């Protein structure tokens, strides 16, 4: 079998990082790279920091029109957007040229939640072109949803789910500091929250609907809710790219929930802040099930989000290629896992596009 | 769609317990029950303690020949044995009559490990009859293998796996007390260990091969090893069905490992004992990955093994029915989960046997 052929669409921190990981793996080749602006015409191995070319053929960054052609690859990895409506045209463009596509867009981890009509269209277009389309990441995609789902497999009954991720924003760069309002005043936080420019976490609708669909609880926009609160620091906190003076915002605490027939079934808790250790906050991932039998899981400290998301996307490449045609989710594919051997060993012969 | 139709083969603690769980669920019917001896000719609802009949039709316990007939059910749940070679004929008997089959036999969680030839035959017979066969449970099946596999999905590289389950044997009955040597002397333990009559835990070969096959590490009987040690108590310990005087055996500490090219890749740790709390031992399930990024997960106390295994088998029924024909494992099916809704919503129309 020929090596698995991958095209990267988007060479930012996420797409470039996945490229760097893929370049270390066996049985997989990066055969195309798409970006815009100053990166065009340059070598992938020059544009992505730290990626090792080894004795590979060069890959020149080009436009989608130049790279996305029928039979060019087995899969395209699209890391350009967070929202389904923004990434939709790119996904369709790939599928209509007969290739599978996987994306880091958070909403695409379960697009049925916020974009049911676009999800239906993606499913139809995928089936019409005999390819599959999916989105994943560490959250949504694993920690606050698929991991919860797996734990319930040992349960006869589940009454209530608490899914909690307490993480540090310190490793992230200036863009995340700005998005999460690090260092702004409480008044500014409230103003931005009111006018909808506080990003917070994208994914609770997706994660909760995934859990509900798995368990057989009826999710709807009406029984789902979320809110955010400023994490105000009592002391000055300084991270590599952020600073929050005492009294200002050091992070955002997101909460989400699902109520069914007036009963709380799911609580999602996701406080994110810079330098939590400085004030004695222990970070971690938690799955707490009021269930038969109960579950009380902690992963501490939290698993790292940046590498984790890149790894999840890379590790789902074989599953996306192997899947039946259509829009697929984490509930449809076999359990994902790290790939320490040859990518080709994980690919079904009849699903390989580049023979 | 008609309700999912299930036959129970074996009505002991495990098979009967699964029946009791199934009787509480929607969209699923127990349509047959098989056992031997005094249970024959009696009502399932009389034979299984605590099972609720409700307004269901009665089910009379009968022989396999009377119950296992083509089209009788969508799946047969076989809870009669621990080892593949002992349960093999029953699995074949079901498949040759055109039904899917799932079993609690520990070795069947990954029969490729200890019985590769029987596994090959099961796969062939399943495919010839267009049905699927699988085994699962909480361990092997979830806690020390599939859960580990899922955590690696967030990892770029995995260097070493520690999978640990520290559990209490106190909830178990006289048979387990005897099997695990509770209360015997250290000399007797060593004698039984030497002549192979100390059961210990069945599953390390299966769990480690599952992890290796997922990650792409080469597992073989030569690179796998296991051993057991007596847990000798310093104080008298008394559980509902067991007693270990000070100086005697209160449990068994099983260890397993995989070395690849002289390097330790997997360590399995599974100390089981009565009344661990009495001597300050905290029970729990642990996944510790020396990986990029690292994982340090604890579920404490451990998830309960008895209910957990029954739930795993019940919850995998839809996955087994939906699977492509053949011998399937936890690595092949979508992630299992609790079923709080209607079983029928989880079944693919074209895979339903009893239309």
Contacts between the chains, C-beta under 8 A, distances in Angstrom:
chain1	res1	chain2	res2	distance
A	21	B	156	5.2
A	24	B	156	8.0
A	138	B	154	5.5
A	142	B	150	7.7
A	142	B	153	6.2
A	142	B	154	5.9
A	143	B	154	7.6
A	146	B	150	7.2
A	146	B	335	6.2
A	147	B	150	6.6
A	149	B	335	5.7
A	149	B	337	4.7
A	150	B	142	7.8
A	150	B	146	7.2
A	150	B	147	6.6
A	150	B	150	5.7
A	150	B	335	5.1
A	150	B	336	7.2
A	150	B	337	7.1
A	151	B	299	8.0
A	152	B	315	7.9
A	152	B	337	4.9
A	152	B	338	3.8
A	153	B	142	6.2
A	153	B	311	7.2
A	153	B	312	5.8
A	153	B	315	5.2
A	153	B	316	7.7
A	153	B	335	7.3
A	153	B	336	3.9
A	153	B	337	5.3
A	153	B	338	6.7
A	154	B	138	5.5
A	154	B	142	5.8
A	154	B	143	7.6
A	154	B	303	5.4
A	154	B	307	7.9
A	154	B	308	4.1
A	154	B	311	5.4
A	154	B	312	5.8
A	155	B	308	7.9
A	155	B	311	5.5
A	155	B	315	8.0
A	155	B	338	4.5
A	156	B	21	5.1
A	156	B	24	8.0
A	156	B	307	5.9
A	156	B	310	7.1
A	156	B	311	4.7
A	156	B	314	7.4
A	156	B	338	7.4
A	157	B	338	7.1
A	157	B	340	7.2
A	158	B	338	4.8
A	158	B	340	6.0
A	214	B	335	7.8
A	214	B	337	4.3
A	215	B	337	6.1
A	215	B	338	5.5
A	215	B	339	7.3
A	215	B	340	4.6
A	215	B	341	7.0
A	216	B	339	6.0
A	216	B	340	4.6
A	216	B	341	2.1
A	216	B	342	6.7
A	216	B	345	6.4
A	216	B	346	7.7
A	217	B	340	6.1
A	217	B	341	7.0
A	291	B	338	7.2
A	292	B	307	6.4
A	293	B	303	5.5
A	293	B	304	3.9
A	293	B	307	5.1
A	293	B	308	6.1
A	294	B	303	8.0
A	295	B	299	6.2
A	295	B	303	6.0
A	296	B	299	6.1
A	296	B	300	6.2
A	296	B	301	7.4
A	297	B	297	6.5
A	297	B	298	7.2
A	297	B	299	4.2
A	298	B	297	7.1
A	298	B	298	5.6
A	298	B	299	7.8
A	298	B	300	7.9
A	299	B	295	6.2
A	299	B	296	6.2
A	299	B	297	4.3
A	299	B	298	7.8
A	300	B	296	6.2
A	300	B	298	7.9
A	301	B	296	7.5
A	303	B	154	5.4
A	303	B	293	5.5
A	303	B	294	8.0
A	303	B	295	6.0
A	304	B	293	3.9
A	307	B	154	7.9
A	307	B	156	5.9
A	307	B	292	6.4
A	307	B	293	5.1
A	308	B	154	4.1
A	308	B	155	7.9
A	308	B	293	6.1
A	310	B	156	7.1
A	311	B	153	7.2
A	311	B	154	5.4
A	311	B	155	5.5
A	311	B	156	4.7
A	312	B	153	5.8
A	312	B	154	5.8
A	314	B	156	7.4
A	315	B	152	7.9
A	315	B	153	5.2
A	315	B	155	8.0
A	316	B	153	7.7
A	330	B	335	7.2
A	331	B	334	6.0
A	331	B	335	6.8
A	332	B	334	5.8
A	333	B	334	6.4
A	334	B	331	6.0
A	334	B	332	5.7
A	334	B	333	6.3
A	334	B	334	6.4
A	334	B	335	7.9
A	335	B	146	6.2
A	335	B	149	5.6
A	335	B	150	5.2
A	335	B	153	7.3
A	335	B	214	7.7
A	335	B	330	7.2
A	335	B	331	6.7
A	335	B	334	7.9
A	335	B	335	5.3
A	336	B	150	7.2
A	336	B	153	3.8
A	337	B	149	4.7
A	337	B	150	7.1
A	337	B	152	4.9
A	337	B	153	5.3
A	337	B	214	4.3
A	337	B	215	6.1
A	338	B	152	3.8
A	338	B	153	6.7
A	338	B	155	4.5
A	338	B	156	7.4
A	338	B	157	7.1
A	338	B	158	4.8
A	338	B	215	5.6
A	338	B	291	7.3
A	339	B	215	7.3
A	339	B	216	6.1
A	340	B	157	7.2
A	340	B	158	6.0
A	340	B	215	4.6
A	340	B	216	4.6
A	340	B	217	6.1
A	341	B	215	7.0
A	341	B	216	2.1
A	341	B	217	7.0
A	342	B	216	6.7
A	345	B	216	6.4
A	346	B	216	7.8
